[in-house]
Amino acid sequence: MATGLRPAPRLPAMDIDLDPPHGITGFPLGMPAAALKEAAARLGRVKVSDEGSAARFKSMKVLALHPQFEIVFHLEDGMTLGAAEVWIPRPGPERITVRFRGIDVFRTPARQFVQLLADLDLPLVHDEPGYWLVPKLSLGLTRVAGHEVELDTDDEPLYFQAVLTGSTGYYDALS
């Protein structure tokens, strides 16, 4: 019997899996700059800064600007992808999920996510408010937000705001 009701339209989905220290979905670390820029353009608008630069504090970056999120690709040697930094998706027409080992990084409360990492016996460094590092895995997380967000009971953002996946040894000097 037809009721005349139609199911709600399904939102397009995008899944980004973090695979430290190897990269993220579609962007393996070590990827050459030209291929990275081409792949990033499929996500949205691309901005390149300091093209080819390997200067210590002014190395090359490729910014992929999707209407709902941003990814900053760091090319410290000016030629190949060394780290990918994904920022929390904003609401919009796509359902965007960023996962680490099956866990939704930006929809799991930050303190719960940290506990899940600890339960996996991953060494955590939390020397600075708002920042968490998993040095041996080259994974960095921040709760620091540049805009108003929902806060947890510790007065920090309830959810992580960005996650960085770096190459082997990216944070090892800090462990």
C-alpha positions in Angstrom: 0.0 0.0 0.0 1.5 3.3 -1.1 1.4 6.0 1.6 2.6 8.9 -0.5 5.6 9.5 1.9 9.1 9.6 0.4 12.2 8.8 2.3 14.4 11.7 3.2 17.1 12.3 0.6 20.4 10.8 1.5 23.2 13.3 2.0 26.3 12.8 -0.1 29.1 11.4 2.1 32.8 11.8 2.2 35.0 9.7 4.5 38.6 10.6 5.4 40.6 7.9 7.1 43.7 8.9 9.1 46.5 6.4 8.7 49.5 7.8 10.6 52.3 7.8 9.7 51.3 7.0 6.1 48.8 9.9 5.4 45.1 10.3 4.9 42.6 9.0 2.3 43.8 10.0 -1.1 47.0 11.7 0.2 49.8 9.4 1.1 52.8 11.1 2.8 55.6 11.5 0.4 53.2 12.4 -2.5 54.9 14.8 -4.9 53.7 18.4 -4.9 52.2 18.4 -8.4 50.1 15.3 -7.7 49.1 16.7 -4.4 47.8 20.0 -5.9 45.9 18.1 -8.6 44.3 15.8 -6.0 43.5 18.7 -3.6 41.8 20.6 -6.5 39.2 17.8 -6.6 38.2 18.7 -3.0 37.7 22.4 -3.8 39.7 25.6 -4.2 43.4 25.3 -3.7 45.8 28.0 -2.3 49.5 27.4 -2.4 51.9 29.4 -0.2 55.7 29.5 -0.4 55.8 27.3 -3.5 58.9 25.0 -3.4 60.2 26.5 -0.1 61.9 24.3 2.4 62.7 27.2 4.8 62.4 26.2 8.5 59.4 28.5 9.3 58.2 29.3 5.8 57.9 25.9 4.1 55.5 25.2 1.3 51.8 24.6 2.2 48.9 23.6 0.0 45.5 24.6 1.4 42.4 22.6 0.1 39.3 24.7 0.7 36.2 22.5 0.5 32.9 24.4 1.2 32.6 22.5 4.5 36.2 21.9 5.7 39.9 22.7 5.1 43.0 20.5 4.9 46.4 22.1 5.2 49.1 20.0 3.5 52.6 20.6 4.8 55.5 20.1 2.4 58.5 20.9 4.7 61.0 19.9 2.0 59.1 22.0 -0.6 58.6 18.9 -2.8 56.7 16.2 -1.1 53.8 15.8 1.4 55.1 15.6 5.0 51.9 16.1 7.0 48.2 16.6 6.5 46.1 18.7 8.9 42.3 18.3 8.7 40.0 20.8 10.3 36.7 20.0 11.8 33.9 19.9 9.1 31.2 22.5 9.2 27.5 21.8 8.7 26.4 21.5 5.0 25.0 19.3 2.3 27.6 16.5 2.7 28.1 14.2 5.6 31.9 14.3 6.2 33.5 11.9 8.6 37.1 11.8 9.6 38.1 8.6 11.3 41.1 7.2 13.1 40.9 3.4 13.5 37.2 3.5 13.0 36.6 6.3 15.6 35.0 9.5 14.4 37.6 12.1 15.4 35.3 15.2 15.2 32.0 13.7 16.6 33.5 11.9 19.6 33.9 14.2 22.6 37.7 15.1 22.9 38.2 13.7 26.4 36.4 10.4 25.4 38.6 10.2 22.2 41.7 10.7 24.4 40.6 7.9 26.6 40.0 5.6 23.6 43.6 6.4 22.5 44.9 5.5 26.0 42.8 2.3 25.9 44.8 1.4 22.7 48.0 1.7 24.7 49.1 4.7 22.6 51.6 7.0 24.3 50.0 10.4 24.8 51.7 13.8 25.4 49.6 16.6 26.8 52.1 19.3 27.8 50.1 22.3 26.5 46.4 23.1 27.1 44.3 22.1 24.1 47.0 20.0 22.4 47.4 16.3 22.4 50.2 14.3 20.6 50.7 10.7 19.9 54.4 11.0 19.1 55.2 7.4 18.1 52.3 7.5 15.7 52.9 11.0 14.4 49.3 12.1 15.3 48.5 15.6 16.7 45.1 16.8 17.9 43.9 20.3 19.0 40.9 21.5 20.8 41.9 25.2 20.2 39.1 26.9 18.2 39.2 30.3 16.4 35.5 30.8 16.8 32.7 30.1 19.3 32.1 26.3 19.9 30.4 24.1 22.4 32.6 23.8 25.5 33.1 20.7 27.8 33.0 20.9 31.6 36.8 21.7 31.5 36.0 24.9 29.5 37.8 23.6 26.4 36.0 22.8 23.2 33.9 19.6 23.5 35.3 18.3 20.2 38.8 18.3 18.7 39.0 21.1 16.1 41.9 19.8 14.0 44.0 16.7 13.6 47.4 16.4 12.0 48.9 13.2 10.6 52.7 13.5 10.0 55.4 11.3 8.7 57.4 8.9 10.9 59.2 10.8 13.6 57.1 14.0 13.1 56.6 14.4 16.9 59.3 12.1 18.3 61.5 14.9 19.6 58.6 15.7 22.0 58.2 12.2 23.5 
